Amino acid sequence: FPEFPEFPGLAVGKNKGATRGGKKGSRKRVIDPFLRKEWYDLVAPAHFTERSFGQTLVTRTTGKKIASDSLKGRVYTINLADLQGDENLSYRTLKLKCEDVNGKECLTNFYGMDFTTEKLRSLVRKWQQIVECSVDVKTTDGYILRVFGMAFTKKQPRQQKKTAYAQSAQLRAIRQQMMKVITEQCTSCDLKALVVKFTSEAISKEMESAAQRPHTRTLNYILL
């Protein structure tokens, strides 16, 4: 076999720094991130039965980064049944926003309300119609809310017909009645009293009675 010349650029052992595992000391120390965290208690507004509803985690105050500033503005979702101690209210969820920090407690305020997914799915059925509306209202203490109303038509007493449809003029009248009741109820009280109305379904019952008086029977619900 012919002999090949040796190339000086391909010599073995030229790169002394390419040792197994990289350079010495290149690995960083693994520090547990939870060592720099601390727990804060979550406190609901005073008009709920159960005020303490959980804990939240935040990085400790270091330098100019203050822990309380990181906590303010956080929004927490909680089931209404846990706050009121009533399992019959488990189909509603509340959103509470942290507005102030007092020691190790995060003081929250009302931020929104909604239905659970299974409750919304159970409301929509065949042979009926849905009426929806939305109203922007302002409470007496200056809070601006966007309230969504939802109504479903239902059968009259001793009705033999399979469907419970309403005419378009009736649907418009029902929607106007719903918006009127929402505006009157929300603009006449402060946020604390309004949350009590929402959780007790007082506005929903008032909408139902106002909508079915001159038109058709309905079931009404409130979303935020």
LODOTOR-528510 format. One record per atom (N, C-alpha, C): residue number from 1; z, x, y. Coordinates in steps of 0.1 Angstrom, whole numbers. Example, Ala and Ser with C-alpha at 12.3 -4.5 7.8 and 13.67 -1.06 7.14 Angstrom:
% LODOTOR-528510
[rec 1; [78; 132; -57]]
[rec 1; [78; 123; -45]]
[rec 1; [78; 132; -33]]
[rec 2; [71; 128; -22]]
[rec 2; [71; 137; -11]]
[rec 2; [79; 129; 0]]
//
This chain:
% LODOTOR-528510
[rec 1; [0; 8; -12]]
[rec 1; [0; 0; 0]]
[rec 1; [0; 9; 12]]
[rec 2; [-7; 4; 23]]
[rec 2; [-7; 12; 35]]
[rec 2; [6; 11; 42]]
[rec 3; [10; 22; 49]]
[rec 3; [23; 23; 57]]
[rec 3; [20; 18; 71]]
[rec 4; [29; 8; 76]]
[rec 4; [28; 3; 89]]
[rec 4; [37; 11; 98]]
[rec 5; [33; 14; 111]]
[rec 5; [41; 21; 120]]
[rec 5; [53; 13; 124]]
[rec 6; [64; 20; 127]]
[rec 6; [76; 14; 132]]
[rec 6; [75; 11; 147]]
[rec 7; [79; -1; 152]]
[rec 7; [79; -4; 166]]
[rec 7; [93; -2; 172]]
[rec 8; [94; 5; 183]]
[rec 8; [108; 7; 188]]
[rec 8; [114; -5; 194]]
[rec 9; [106; -16; 198]]
[rec 9; [112; -28; 203]]
[rec 9; [118; -37; 193]]
[rec 10; [116; -34; 180]]
[rec 10; [121; -43; 170]]
[rec 10; [132; -36; 162]]
[rec 11; [139; -27; 168]]
[rec 11; [150; -20; 161]]
[rec 11; [162; -29; 159]]
[rec 12; [168; -27; 148]]
[rec 12; [180; -35; 144]]
[rec 12; [192; -29; 151]]
[rec 13; [200; -39; 156]]
[rec 13; [213; -35; 162]]
[rec 13; [212; -32; 177]]
[rec 14; [202; -36; 184]]
[rec 14; [201; -33; 198]]
[rec 14; [210; -42; 206]]
[rec 15; [211; -55; 203]]
[rec 15; [219; -64; 211]]
[rec 15; [234; -64; 206]]
[rec 16; [242; -56; 212]]
[rec 16; [256; -54; 208]]
[rec 16; [264; -66; 211]]
[rec 17; [260; -74; 222]]
[rec 17; [269; -85; 226]]
[rec 17; [267; -97; 218]]
[rec 18; [256; -98; 210]]
[rec 18; [254; -110; 202]]
[rec 18; [262; -110; 189]]
[rec 19; [275; -111; 190]]
[rec 19; [284; -111; 179]]
[rec 19; [285; -126; 174]]
[rec 20; [290; -127; 162]]
[rec 20; [293; -140; 156]]
[rec 20; [304; -147; 164]]
[rec 21; [301; -160; 168]]
[rec 21; [310; -168; 175]]
[rec 21; [309; -167; 190]]
[rec 22; [300; -159; 196]]
[rec 22; [298; -158; 210]]
[rec 22; [307; -147; 216]]
[rec 23; [308; -147; 229]]
[rec 23; [316; -137; 236]]
[rec 23; [331; -140; 234]]
[rec 24; [339; -129; 235]]
[rec 24; [353; -131; 233]]
[rec 24; [359; -139; 245]]
[rec 25; [367; -149; 241]]
[rec 25; [374; -156; 252]]
[rec 25; [366; -167; 257]]
[rec 26; [354; -171; 252]]
[rec 26; [345; -181; 257]]
[rec 26; [350; -195; 254]]
[rec 27; [358; -197; 244]]
[rec 27; [363; -210; 240]]
[rec 27; [374; -214; 250]]
[rec 28; [373; -227; 254]]
[rec 28; [383; -233; 263]]
[rec 28; [395; -239; 255]]
[rec 29; [406; -238; 262]]
[rec 29; [418; -244; 256]]
[rec 29; [416; -259; 256]]
[rec 30; [419; -266; 245]]
[rec 30; [418; -280; 244]]
[rec 30; [431; -286; 248]]
[rec 31; [431; -294; 260]]
[rec 31; [443; -299; 265]]
[rec 31; [443; -315; 263]]
[rec 32; [453; -320; 258]]
[rec 32; [454; -335; 256]]
[rec 32; [453; -342; 270]]
[rec 33; [443; -350; 273]]
[rec 33; [442; -356; 286]]
[rec 33; [454; -366; 289]]
[rec 34; [460; -371; 278]]
[rec 34; [471; -381; 281]]
[rec 34; [484; -374; 286]]
[rec 35; [484; -361; 286]]
[rec 35; [496; -354; 291]]
[rec 35; [497; -355; 306]]
[rec 36; [485; -358; 313]]
[rec 36; [485; -359; 327]]
[rec 36; [484; -374; 332]]
[rec 37; [487; -383; 322]]
[rec 37; [486; -398; 325]]
[rec 37; [500; -403; 326]]
[rec 38; [502; -415; 332]]
[rec 38; [514; -422; 332]]
[rec 38; [511; -437; 332]]
[rec 39; [521; -445; 327]]
[rec 39; [519; -459; 325]]
[rec 39; [525; -467; 337]]
[rec 40; [518; -478; 341]]
[rec 40; [523; -487; 351]]
[rec 40; [523; -501; 345]]
[rec 41; [534; -509; 349]]
[rec 41; [535; -523; 344]]
[rec 41; [527; -532; 353]]
[rec 42; [520; -542; 347]]
[rec 42; [512; -552; 354]]
[rec 42; [521; -565; 356]]
[rec 43; [521; -569; 369]]
[rec 43; [529; -581; 372]]
[rec 43; [520; -592; 378]]
[rec 44; [521; -604; 373]]
[rec 44; [513; -615; 377]]
[rec 44; [519; -621; 389]]
[rec 45; [512; -630; 397]]
[rec 45; [518; -637; 408]]
[rec 45; [530; -646; 404]]
[rec 46; [538; -650; 414]]
[rec 46; [551; -657; 411]]
[rec 46; [549; -671; 405]]
[rec 47; [537; -677; 407]]
[rec 47; [536; -691; 402]]
[rec 47; [533; -692; 388]]
[rec 48; [532; -681; 380]]
[rec 48; [530; -681; 366]]
[rec 48; [543; -680; 359]]
[rec 49; [544; -686; 347]]
[rec 49; [556; -685; 339]]
[rec 49; [560; -671; 334]]
[rec 50; [550; -665; 328]]
[rec 50; [552; -651; 323]]
[rec 50; [546; -641; 333]]
[rec 51; [554; -633; 340]]
[rec 51; [549; -625; 351]]
[rec 51; [544; -611; 345]]
[rec 52; [551; -606; 336]]
[rec 52; [547; -593; 330]]
[rec 52; [537; -595; 319]]
[rec 53; [525; -590; 320]]
[rec 53; [514; -592; 310]]
[rec 53; [507; -580; 305]]
[rec 54; [513; -568; 307]]
[rec 54; [507; -556; 301]]
[rec 54; [510; -544; 309]]
[rec 55; [503; -533; 305]]
[rec 55; [505; -520; 311]]
[rec 55; [491; -514; 313]]
[rec 56; [490; -505; 323]]
[rec 56; [477; -498; 326]]
[rec 56; [480; -483; 327]]
[rec 57; [470; -475; 325]]
[rec 57; [471; -461; 325]]
[rec 57; [464; -455; 337]]
[rec 58; [470; -444; 343]]
[rec 58; [464; -438; 354]]
[rec 58; [468; -423; 354]]
[rec 59; [460; -414; 360]]
[rec 59; [463; -400; 361]]
[rec 59; [474; -398; 372]]
[rec 60; [483; -389; 369]]
[rec 60; [494; -387; 379]]
[rec 60; [488; -382; 392]]
[rec 61; [497; -383; 402]]
[rec 61; [493; -378; 415]]
[rec 61; [492; -363; 415]]
[rec 62; [480; -358; 419]]
[rec 62; [478; -343; 420]]
[rec 62; [471; -340; 432]]
[rec 63; [477; -333; 441]]
[rec 63; [471; -329; 454]]
[rec 63; [468; -341; 463]]
[rec 64; [456; -343; 467]]
[rec 64; [452; -354; 475]]
[rec 64; [448; -366; 468]]
[rec 65; [447; -365; 454]]
[rec 65; [444; -377; 446]]
[rec 65; [457; -384; 442]]
[rec 66; [459; -396; 449]]
[rec 66; [472; -403; 447]]
[rec 66; [469; -414; 436]]
[rec 67; [479; -416; 427]]
[rec 67; [478; -425; 416]]
[rec 67; [477; -439; 421]]
[rec 68; [484; -443; 431]]
[rec 68; [484; -457; 436]]
[rec 68; [470; -461; 441]]
[rec 69; [463; -451; 447]]
[rec 69; [450; -454; 452]]
[rec 69; [440; -457; 441]]
[rec 70; [442; -451; 430]]
[rec 70; [433; -453; 418]]
[rec 70; [436; -467; 412]]
[rec 71; [449; -472; 413]]
[rec 71; [452; -484; 407]]
[rec 71; [448; -496; 415]]
[rec 72; [448; -495; 429]]
[rec 72; [444; -506; 437]]
[rec 72; [429; -509; 436]]
[rec 73; [427; -522; 434]]
[rec 73; [413; -527; 432]]
[rec 73; [409; -529; 418]]
[rec 74; [417; -525; 408]]
[rec 74; [414; -528; 394]]
[rec 74; [416; -543; 391]]
[rec 75; [407; -548; 383]]
[rec 75; [406; -562; 379]]
[rec 75; [410; -563; 364]]
[rec 76; [419; -571; 361]]
[rec 76; [424; -573; 347]]
[rec 76; [421; -587; 342]]
[rec 77; [416; -589; 330]]
[rec 77; [414; -602; 324]]
[rec 77; [425; -606; 315]]
[rec 78; [430; -618; 316]]
[rec 78; [441; -622; 308]]
[rec 78; [439; -637; 305]]
[rec 79; [444; -641; 293]]
[rec 79; [443; -655; 289]]
[rec 79; [454; -663; 296]]
[rec 80; [450; -675; 300]]
[rec 80; [460; -683; 307]]
[rec 80; [471; -687; 298]]
[rec 81; [469; -689; 285]]
[rec 81; [479; -693; 276]]
[rec 81; [490; -682; 275]]
[rec 82; [487; -669; 277]]
[rec 82; [497; -659; 277]]
[rec 82; [506; -659; 290]]
[rec 83; [500; -664; 301]]
[rec 83; [507; -664; 313]]
[rec 83; [516; -677; 314]]
[rec 84; [511; -688; 309]]
[rec 84; [519; -700; 310]]
[rec 84; [527; -704; 297]]
[rec 85; [525; -696; 286]]
[rec 85; [533; -699; 274]]
[rec 85; [529; -711; 267]]
[rec 86; [516; -716; 269]]
[rec 86; [511; -728; 263]]
[rec 86; [498; -725; 256]]
[rec 87; [498; -727; 243]]
[rec 87; [486; -724; 235]]
[rec 87; [474; -734; 238]]
[rec 88; [477; -745; 244]]
[rec 88; [467; -755; 247]]
[rec 88; [458; -750; 258]]
[rec 89; [462; -740; 265]]
[rec 89; [454; -735; 276]]
[rec 89; [447; -722; 273]]
[rec 90; [445; -720; 260]]
[rec 90; [439; -707; 255]]
[rec 90; [424; -706; 258]]
[rec 91; [418; -718; 262]]
[rec 91; [403; -718; 265]]
[rec 91; [400; -713; 279]]
[rec 92; [410; -709; 287]]
[rec 92; [407; -704; 300]]
[rec 92; [412; -689; 301]]
[rec 93; [404; -682; 308]]
[rec 93; [407; -668; 311]]
[rec 93; [408; -666; 326]]
[rec 94; [418; -658; 330]]
[rec 94; [420; -655; 344]]
[rec 94; [417; -640; 347]]
[rec 95; [412; -637; 359]]
[rec 95; [411; -624; 364]]
[rec 95; [421; -621; 375]]
[rec 96; [429; -611; 374]]
[rec 96; [439; -607; 384]]
[rec 96; [436; -593; 389]]
[rec 97; [436; -592; 402]]
[rec 97; [433; -579; 409]]
[rec 97; [445; -573; 414]]
[rec 98; [446; -560; 412]]
[rec 98; [458; -552; 417]]
[rec 98; [456; -550; 432]]
[rec 99; [466; -554; 440]]
[rec 99; [465; -553; 454]]
[rec 99; [475; -544; 460]]
[rec 100; [486; -541; 453]]
[rec 100; [497; -533; 458]]
[rec 100; [504; -526; 446]]
[rec 101; [511; -515; 449]]
[rec 101; [518; -508; 438]]
[rec 101; [532; -506; 444]]
[rec 102; [542; -511; 436]]
[rec 102; [556; -510; 440]]
[rec 102; [564; -502; 429]]
[rec 103; [566; -489; 431]]
[rec 103; [573; -481; 421]]
[rec 103; [563; -479; 409]]
[rec 104; [568; -485; 398]]
[rec 104; [560; -484; 386]]
[rec 104; [553; -498; 382]]
[rec 105; [552; -506; 392]]
[rec 105; [547; -520; 390]]
[rec 105; [534; -522; 398]]
[rec 106; [524; -528; 392]]
[rec 106; [512; -531; 399]]
[rec 106; [512; -546; 402]]
[rec 107; [513; -550; 415]]
[rec 107; [514; -563; 419]]
[rec 107; [499; -569; 420]]
[rec 108; [496; -580; 413]]
[rec 108; [483; -585; 412]]
[rec 108; [482; -598; 420]]
[rec 109; [470; -602; 422]]
[rec 109; [467; -615; 429]]
[rec 109; [455; -622; 422]]
[rec 110; [454; -635; 423]]
[rec 110; [443; -642; 417]]
[rec 110; [429; -637; 422]]
[rec 111; [420; -635; 412]]
[rec 111; [407; -630; 415]]
[rec 111; [396; -639; 409]]
[rec 112; [398; -647; 399]]
[rec 112; [388; -655; 393]]
[rec 112; [393; -662; 380]]
[rec 113; [385; -672; 376]]
[rec 113; [389; -680; 364]]
[rec 113; [376; -684; 357]]
[rec 114; [376; -685; 344]]
[rec 114; [364; -688; 336]]
[rec 114; [369; -694; 323]]
[rec 115; [359; -699; 316]]
[rec 115; [361; -704; 302]]
[rec 115; [359; -693; 292]]
[rec 116; [365; -694; 281]]
[rec 116; [361; -685; 269]]
[rec 116; [347; -689; 264]]
[rec 117; [341; -680; 257]]
[rec 117; [328; -682; 252]]
[rec 117; [327; -694; 242]]
[rec 118; [337; -695; 233]]
[rec 118; [336; -706; 223]]
[rec 118; [338; -719; 230]]
[rec 119; [346; -720; 241]]
[rec 119; [348; -732; 248]]
[rec 119; [335; -737; 255]]
[rec 120; [328; -727; 261]]
[rec 120; [315; -731; 267]]
[rec 120; [305; -735; 257]]
[rec 121; [304; -729; 245]]
[rec 121; [295; -733; 235]]
[rec 121; [298; -746; 230]]
[rec 122; [311; -750; 229]]
[rec 122; [314; -763; 223]]
[rec 122; [311; -775; 233]]
[rec 123; [310; -772; 246]]
[rec 123; [308; -782; 256]]
[rec 123; [293; -787; 255]]
[rec 124; [284; -778; 253]]
[rec 124; [270; -782; 254]]
[rec 124; [266; -788; 240]]
[rec 125; [261; -801; 241]]
[rec 125; [258; -809; 229]]
[rec 125; [244; -816; 232]]
[rec 126; [239; -821; 221]]
[rec 126; [227; -829; 222]]
[rec 126; [230; -843; 228]]
[rec 127; [219; -850; 233]]
[rec 127; [219; -864; 237]]
[rec 127; [228; -866; 250]]
[rec 128; [230; -855; 257]]
[rec 128; [237; -857; 270]]
[rec 128; [231; -847; 280]]
[rec 129; [235; -849; 293]]
[rec 129; [230; -841; 304]]
[rec 129; [241; -833; 310]]
[rec 130; [237; -822; 316]]
[rec 130; [247; -814; 324]]
[rec 130; [244; -814; 338]]
[rec 131; [254; -815; 347]]
[rec 131; [253; -815; 361]]
[rec 131; [261; -803; 366]]
[rec 132; [255; -794; 374]]
[rec 132; [261; -782; 379]]
[rec 132; [261; -781; 394]]
[rec 133; [271; -775; 400]]
[rec 133; [271; -773; 415]]
[rec 133; [279; -761; 418]]
[rec 134; [277; -756; 430]]
[rec 134; [285; -744; 435]]
[rec 134; [288; -746; 449]]
[rec 135; [300; -743; 453]]
[rec 135; [304; -745; 467]]
[rec 135; [312; -733; 472]]
[rec 136; [309; -728; 484]]
[rec 136; [317; -717; 490]]
[rec 136; [327; -724; 499]]
[rec 137; [340; -721; 496]]
[rec 137; [351; -727; 504]]
[rec 137; [360; -716; 509]]
[rec 138; [368; -720; 519]]
[rec 138; [377; -711; 526]]
[rec 138; [391; -718; 526]]
[rec 139; [401; -711; 520]]
[rec 139; [414; -717; 520]]
[rec 139; [421; -715; 534]]
[rec 140; [432; -722; 535]]
[rec 140; [439; -722; 548]]
[rec 140; [445; -708; 552]]
[rec 141; [447; -699; 541]]
[rec 141; [452; -685; 544]]
[rec 141; [441; -675; 545]]
[rec 142; [428; -680; 546]]
[rec 142; [417; -671; 548]]
[rec 142; [409; -666; 536]]
[rec 143; [412; -670; 524]]
[rec 143; [405; -665; 512]]
[rec 143; [392; -673; 511]]
[rec 144; [381; -666; 508]]
[rec 144; [368; -673; 506]]
[rec 144; [365; -672; 491]]
[rec 145; [363; -684; 485]]
[rec 145; [360; -686; 471]]
[rec 145; [347; -692; 469]]
[rec 146; [340; -689; 458]]
[rec 146; [328; -696; 453]]
[rec 146; [332; -704; 440]]
[rec 147; [332; -717; 442]]
[rec 147; [337; -726; 431]]
[rec 147; [325; -732; 424]]
[rec 148; [324; -731; 411]]
[rec 148; [314; -737; 403]]
[rec 148; [319; -749; 396]]
[rec 149; [312; -761; 397]]
[rec 149; [316; -773; 390]]
[rec 149; [306; -776; 379]]
[rec 150; [311; -782; 368]]
[rec 150; [302; -785; 357]]
[rec 150; [306; -799; 352]]
[rec 151; [296; -807; 350]]
[rec 151; [299; -821; 345]]
[rec 151; [289; -824; 334]]
[rec 152; [294; -832; 324]]
[rec 152; [286; -837; 313]]
[rec 152; [286; -852; 312]]
[rec 153; [275; -858; 311]]
[rec 153; [275; -873; 309]]
[rec 153; [280; -876; 295]]
[rec 154; [286; -888; 294]]
[rec 154; [290; -893; 281]]
[rec 154; [288; -908; 280]]
[rec 155; [289; -913; 268]]
[rec 155; [286; -927; 266]]
[rec 155; [295; -937; 273]]
[rec 156; [290; -949; 276]]
[rec 156; [298; -959; 281]]
[rec 156; [306; -966; 270]]
[rec 157; [317; -973; 273]]
[rec 157; [325; -980; 262]]
[rec 157; [316; -990; 255]]
[rec 158; [317; -990; 242]]
[rec 158; [310; -999; 233]]
[rec 158; [294; -997; 235]]
[rec 159; [290; -985; 238]]
[rec 159; [276; -983; 239]]
[rec 159; [269; -981; 226]]
[rec 160; [258; -987; 223]]
[rec 160; [251; -986; 210]]
[rec 160; [240; -976; 211]]
[rec 161; [235; -973; 223]]
[rec 161; [224; -963; 224]]
[rec 161; [228; -949; 221]]
[rec 162; [219; -942; 215]]
[rec 162; [223; -928; 210]]
[rec 162; [225; -918; 221]]
[rec 163; [217; -919; 231]]
[rec 163; [217; -909; 242]]
[rec 163; [226; -914; 253]]
[rec 164; [230; -904; 262]]
[rec 164; [238; -907; 274]]
[rec 164; [232; -900; 285]]
[rec 165; [219; -903; 288]]
[rec 165; [211; -897; 299]]
[rec 165; [213; -905; 311]]
[rec 166; [212; -898; 323]]
[rec 166; [214; -904; 336]]
[rec 166; [201; -902; 344]]
[rec 167; [198; -911; 353]]
[rec 167; [186; -909; 361]]
[rec 167; [188; -898; 372]]
[rec 168; [177; -893; 377]]
[rec 168; [178; -882; 386]]
[rec 168; [186; -886; 399]]
[rec 169; [184; -898; 403]]
[rec 169; [192; -903; 415]]
[rec 169; [207; -903; 412]]
[rec 170; [211; -907; 400]]
[rec 170; [225; -907; 396]]
[rec 170; [230; -892; 395]]
[rec 171; [222; -883; 390]]
[rec 171; [226; -869; 389]]
[rec 171; [228; -863; 403]]
[rec 172; [220; -866; 413]]
[rec 172; [221; -861; 426]]
[rec 172; [234; -867; 432]]
[rec 173; [237; -880; 430]]
[rec 173; [249; -886; 435]]
[rec 173; [261; -880; 429]]
[rec 174; [261; -878; 416]]
[rec 174; [272; -871; 409]]
[rec 174; [275; -857; 415]]
[rec 175; [264; -850; 417]]
[rec 175; [266; -836; 423]]
[rec 175; [272; -837; 437]]
[rec 176; [268; -846; 445]]
[rec 176; [273; -847; 458]]
[rec 176; [288; -851; 458]]
[rec 177; [292; -860; 449]]
[rec 177; [306; -863; 447]]
[rec 177; [314; -851; 443]]
[rec 178; [309; -843; 434]]
[rec 178; [316; -832; 429]]
[rec 178; [318; -822; 440]]
[rec 179; [307; -819; 448]]
[rec 179; [309; -809; 459]]
[rec 179; [318; -814; 470]]
[rec 180; [318; -827; 472]]
[rec 180; [327; -833; 482]]
[rec 180; [342; -831; 478]]
[rec 181; [345; -834; 465]]
[rec 181; [359; -833; 460]]
[rec 181; [363; -818; 460]]
[rec 182; [354; -809; 456]]
[rec 182; [358; -795; 456]]
[rec 182; [361; -790; 470]]
[rec 183; [353; -794; 480]]
[rec 183; [355; -789; 494]]
[rec 183; [368; -795; 499]]
[rec 184; [370; -808; 497]]
[rec 184; [383; -814; 502]]
[rec 184; [395; -808; 496]]
[rec 185; [395; -805; 483]]
[rec 185; [407; -800; 476]]
[rec 185; [409; -786; 479]]
[rec 186; [399; -778; 481]]
[rec 186; [401; -763; 483]]
[rec 186; [404; -759; 497]]
[rec 187; [398; -767; 507]]
[rec 187; [400; -763; 521]]
[rec 187; [413; -768; 527]]
[rec 188; [421; -776; 519]]
[rec 188; [433; -782; 525]]
[rec 188; [446; -775; 520]]
[rec 189; [445; -764; 513]]
[rec 189; [457; -757; 509]]
[rec 189; [455; -742; 508]]
[rec 190; [465; -734; 506]]
[rec 190; [464; -720; 505]]
[rec 190; [460; -716; 491]]
[rec 191; [459; -703; 489]]
[rec 191; [454; -698; 476]]
[rec 191; [464; -700; 465]]
[rec 192; [477; -699; 468]]
[rec 192; [487; -701; 457]]
[rec 192; [487; -716; 452]]
[rec 193; [486; -725; 461]]
[rec 193; [486; -739; 457]]
[rec 193; [472; -743; 451]]
[rec 194; [462; -736; 455]]
[rec 194; [449; -738; 448]]
[rec 194; [448; -734; 434]]
[rec 195; [455; -722; 431]]
[rec 195; [455; -718; 417]]
[rec 195; [463; -727; 408]]
[rec 196; [473; -733; 414]]
[rec 196; [481; -743; 406]]
[rec 196; [472; -755; 403]]
[rec 197; [464; -759; 413]]
[rec 197; [454; -770; 410]]
[rec 197; [444; -767; 400]]
[rec 198; [439; -755; 400]]
[rec 198; [430; -750; 390]]
[rec 198; [436; -750; 376]]
[rec 199; [447; -745; 375]]
[rec 199; [453; -743; 361]]
[rec 199; [458; -757; 356]]
[rec 200; [462; -766; 364]]
[rec 200; [466; -779; 360]]
[rec 200; [455; -789; 359]]
[rec 201; [442; -785; 362]]
[rec 201; [430; -793; 361]]
[rec 201; [431; -806; 370]]
[rec 202; [438; -805; 381]]
[rec 202; [439; -816; 390]]
[rec 202; [426; -819; 397]]
[rec 203; [418; -808; 401]]
[rec 203; [405; -810; 407]]
[rec 203; [395; -816; 397]]
[rec 204; [396; -811; 385]]
[rec 204; [386; -817; 375]]
[rec 204; [389; -832; 373]]
[rec 205; [401; -836; 372]]
[rec 205; [404; -850; 370]]
[rec 205; [399; -858; 382]]
[rec 206; [401; -853; 394]]
[rec 206; [397; -860; 406]]
[rec 206; [382; -861; 407]]
[rec 207; [375; -850; 403]]
[rec 207; [360; -851; 402]]
[rec 207; [355; -861; 392]]
[rec 208; [362; -862; 381]]
[rec 208; [358; -871; 371]]
[rec 208; [359; -886; 375]]
[rec 209; [370; -889; 382]]
[rec 209; [372; -902; 387]]
[rec 209; [363; -906; 398]]
[rec 210; [360; -896; 407]]
[rec 210; [351; -898; 418]]
[rec 210; [336; -900; 414]]
[rec 211; [332; -892; 403]]
[rec 211; [318; -892; 399]]
[rec 211; [315; -905; 391]]
[rec 212; [324; -910; 383]]
[rec 212; [321; -921; 374]]
[rec 212; [323; -935; 380]]
[rec 213; [329; -935; 392]]
[rec 213; [331; -948; 399]]
[rec 213; [318; -956; 401]]
[rec 214; [309; -950; 409]]
[rec 214; [297; -958; 412]]
[rec 214; [285; -955; 402]]
[rec 215; [287; -946; 393]]
[rec 215; [275; -942; 386]]
[rec 215; [277; -942; 371]]
[rec 216; [279; -931; 364]]
[rec 216; [280; -930; 350]]
[rec 216; [292; -922; 346]]
[rec 217; [296; -923; 334]]
[rec 217; [308; -916; 329]]
[rec 217; [305; -902; 327]]
[rec 218; [315; -893; 332]]
[rec 218; [312; -879; 331]]
[rec 218; [325; -872; 327]]
[rec 219; [323; -859; 322]]
[rec 219; [334; -850; 319]]
[rec 219; [332; -838; 328]]
[rec 220; [342; -834; 336]]
[rec 220; [341; -824; 346]]
[rec 220; [350; -812; 344]]
[rec 221; [345; -800; 348]]
[rec 221; [352; -788; 346]]
[rec 221; [350; -779; 358]]
[rec 222; [359; -770; 360]]
[rec 222; [359; -761; 372]]
[rec 222; [358; -747; 367]]
[rec 223; [348; -739; 373]]
[rec 223; [347; -724; 370]]
[rec 223; [348; -717; 383]]
[rec 224; [352; -704; 383]]
[rec 224; [352; -696; 395]]
[rec 224; [345; -683; 393]]
//
